[in-house]
């Protein structure tokens, strides 16, 4: 996905330099958390209109990350890669949506950044695994405590959306972490109560553009480092077979058309989650 986001950023710079200024059409739920500047979001929205209906590179079906970018940006491709009539499952209720009823799903594109949850840094390597044949894009809604899961399968070499499910937090793969994360993102006081004794910090070295620096964040210095986090809705992608929730979690937030990058490592002990590492 990073490769395509890099290309998106290049196209974006060219587009802005040419004076493009179309107004985006982001929905309320997608822009509720202003983690990135609105001008960045508007520029991404305008660029999506320019990229719509462009052909997808054949190699994009190898990695789900590459495919989902094209799926979210290209209306024609999206309509070709949905198994209609599409099953929509909520609790025990099953409905179907036909081609005429489907509305274009841009996922995280309109908000200007994407988020993912991994078990650890080693688990992040799964995004490069070309043998993965199933993936789930999750829309996580904190107000309703529900997760909308878009189930993709690679059928005969082509990624297809085969089902959409809505489940409560309790049935998600991050049942324990999601309620904790919502409180952590929403309350500075709660953050202070759930920091590790020492939080490792890794960030760019201000004296060397090609180096990083490490340090330690203590509760009395946390306010200076505390990042702005999505509080109302965020995304996640599950690659391959869902895993049972463990005692560590890596929260990743990356900008689409800017250099925003954030990684937060959490550990669970005696049922309590705590932040142990922050990387920017």
N, C-alpha and C positions, 0 to 999 in steps of 0.2 A: 504494500500500500504506500510505503514511503516513496517508492520510485514514482508512482503516479501523482502523489501529492507534490513532489518536486516539479514534475511537468506542469501541474496545475498552477504552481506558484510562478513558473516562468511565463505561462500564458497570461496569468493575471498581471504581471508587471508590464508585458507588452500591451495588454488591453488598456490598462490605466494610462500608459504613456500616450496612447492614441486618443485619449479623452473619452473613453466609454463611460456611460453613467446611467445605464438602465436601472430601474428600480426593481429590487428583488421581491419575491412573493412568499417569504417565510411565514409559517404558521405560528400561532401564539405559543404552542407547546415547545416548538423548536428554538425559540429565541428568548424563552423565559429567563434563562440564566445568562447574563451578559459577561461571560468569561473573557471574550475577545472584543475589541472595539467594534462598534456598529459599522464603521466605514469598511472594515475588513469583511464583515458579513455581507454587506450590500455589494461589494465588489465580487465576492464569491457567487452570490445569487446571479449577478449579471453575466458572469463567465459561464455559469451553467447553461444559460439560455443560448450562448454562443456554441457550446459543445454538444448540445442536444442533437441526437440522430447521427453523430459521427460513428463510423464503424469501430467495433472493439477489436483490438489486436488479438490474433489467434492465441498467442501465448498467455493471455490473461486468464484463460480457463485453468492454467496449471496451478496458480495460487489463488485462494479465495480472496485474499486482500486485494489483489489486482482486479478480480472480477467484480467485487462489491462496489468498488469505486465507479466502474463503468455502469453497473446496474443502477446506481443512485443518480448518475449524471445523464443517462441516455434513455429517453422515453421509448423509442422504438425497440431498443434492446430489452428493456424491462418487460415490455408486453410479450416479447418472444420467449422470455425466460421465466414465465410463470405458468404453472401447471393448472390451467383452467378446466373446469370450475374449481376454484381454490377453496380448500377447507378452512373455515374459521372456527376455532374451538374456544369456548369460554365456559369453564366449569364442565358441566355435562351437556351443554348446549352446543350443537354442531350446525353451522350454517355454511352456505357456499356463496362465493362471489364470482360472477362471470366477467368476461372481458370488458363489457360495457360498464359495469359497476365499479371496476377498479380505478382508484385514484393514484396518480404518480407518487411514489414513495422515494423521497430524497434522503432519508435517514439523516445522518449528521451533517450533511453538506451545507445546509442553510445556517447552521450555528457557528461555522468557522473553526471547529475543533472536533476531535473525537476522543472517547475514553474507552479503556479496556481494563479488565481485571484478570490477573494471572496469579498462579499459586506462588511463583518465585521467578527469579531472573532466568533460570534454566528453562522453565516452562514457556517463556517468551519465544523460544526457538521454534515452537510449533507453527508459527505463522509462515515459516519458510519451508515447511514440510509439504512436498508436492503429492504425497500419498494420501493426504487428508481428503476424504470424500463426502464429509458432511460438516456443516457449520450452522450456527444459530446466531442471528443478529438480535440482540435484546434491547428493547426500549424499556427503561426502568423508570416508573412513575412513583415518586415518593409520597405524594399526597394521598393517592389511592392505595399505595403499597401493593402494586401489581406490576408484573413484567409481561410485556408483549413480545413474544418470541417468534421470529421469522425463520422458519426451518428450511435450509437449503441443502440439496443433495446433488452430487455430481453424477448425472445419469448419461451413460454412453459418452463420457468425456466432457459433458457440458453442464455447468452449474444451473440448477433450476430451483425456484421457490416452490415448495410442495405443500406447505401448511403454515398457518399462523395460529398461535395459541396465546391465550391470556391466562396467566396463573398468578396466585397470590405469592408474596415473598416467601411464605413458609414452604412452597413447593419449588422454589428456585434453587439453583446451584450455589447461591451465595446467601442462603437464608439467614445466617447469623450475622454476616458482615454488612448487609445492606441497611438494616435499621441502625446499626452502629455508625456507618458512614454518614447517614443522613443527619444524625445528631452532631457528629464531628464537623460536618461541613456547615452546619447552621448555627453553632454556638461556640464563641471564643472561650467561654468558661469550660465547656465540655472538652474542648481541645486540650486545654491546660491540664485537665484531670486525666487525660488519656495519652500523655506523652510518656515515652520511655524515660528511664532515669537520665539517660543521655541519648539525644537523637543525632545520629551521624548526618552531616551535611556534605554533599558533593555538588560543586558548581563550577562554572567557568572562572578561570584565573583572570582577574582584571588586568594583570600585567603581561599576560601571554595569551594570545587569541587561540593557540593550539594546545593549551594545557588546562587541566582542571585543578581545583584545590579542594582539600577536605578539612572539615572542622567539626565542632560539636555544638549543638543547639541545646541550651538549657531553658527551663521554663521562663526564667526572667528575660531571655532574649527572643523567645518564640514570636512575639508580636511583630518583630522586624522581618521574620521569615515566613509567617503564615500566608499561604497562597489563597487566592480566591477560587472556590470550588463550586461546581454545579450543585444546586440544592433542590431543584424541582424535578428535573428529569435528566438522565444520562444514558449513554449507550454502553453496551458490552458485546463482545463477540466470543462465542464458544467454538473452538476449533476441534473437530473430531468428536469422539465419545465424551459426553459430560463426565466430569470428575467429581468425586465426593469432596465436599468442602473440608479443607485442612485447617491448620493452625497458623498459616501465613498467607498474606495477600499483598499483591503488588498492584497498586492503582496507577494507571498511566494516562496522562492527558497530553495530547499533541495538537498543535495548530495545523490547519490545512494550508493556509496561504501566508503563514508567517513563521517565525522561529520559535514559537511557544513550545516548550517541552517541560514536562514535570513527571517525576516518578516518586511515589510514596510507598514505603514498605511498612506493613503492619504485622504484628505478631499477636497471637492469642494465647493467653495463659490464665488458667483457672476461670475460663469463660469470659475473660475481659480482653478486648482488643486494644492495642497501644501502638502508636507510631514510633518506629525505631530508626527510620532513615528517610531523608528527603534529598532528592537529586533534581537539579535544574539544568 
